[in-house]
Amino acid sequence: KAYPLFQTRSNFSYLRSFFIILPSLYFLLNKKSFVKFNDYIFLNSYSKFSLVIFPIMILNGDIANRLSFYFIPLQIILLSRLPDTYADNSIKITLYLLIKLTILLYFVIFIFYANHINGWVPYKNILIM
């Protein structure tokens, strides 16, 4: 039985794909800010790889859903270091809050609009009560 490769569509996978590509693009456009970290070479390769597979992830939501789990470390590392790339404290605080609100919005949208939320949240959750 063949797997229906380009027949499944998930609008949430597009959002997940953009959450992968945005930190990667920021890293590649501002490499000088990240040179001070020990894992610079790893992040550079990882970010370039995410750019290469981004068109594939846009074409097929199923591939995006599976590959997005492998890029969660890239998102975590780059987004957690984003405020440290600026010297001004007000920009640091603003970016920190913006990142936290974006992540919260991401999970709230997931909780309210996921098709199979019962498989992910089998317990009583304060957000959906």
Secondary structure, DSSP 8 states (H G I E B T S, - for coil): ----TT----HHHHHHHHHHHHHHHHHHHTHHHHTTSTTHHHHHHHHHHHHHHHHHHHH-HHHHHHHGGGGHHHHHHHHHHTGGG-S-HHHHHHHHHHHHHHHHHHHHHHHHH-TTHHHH--S--TT--
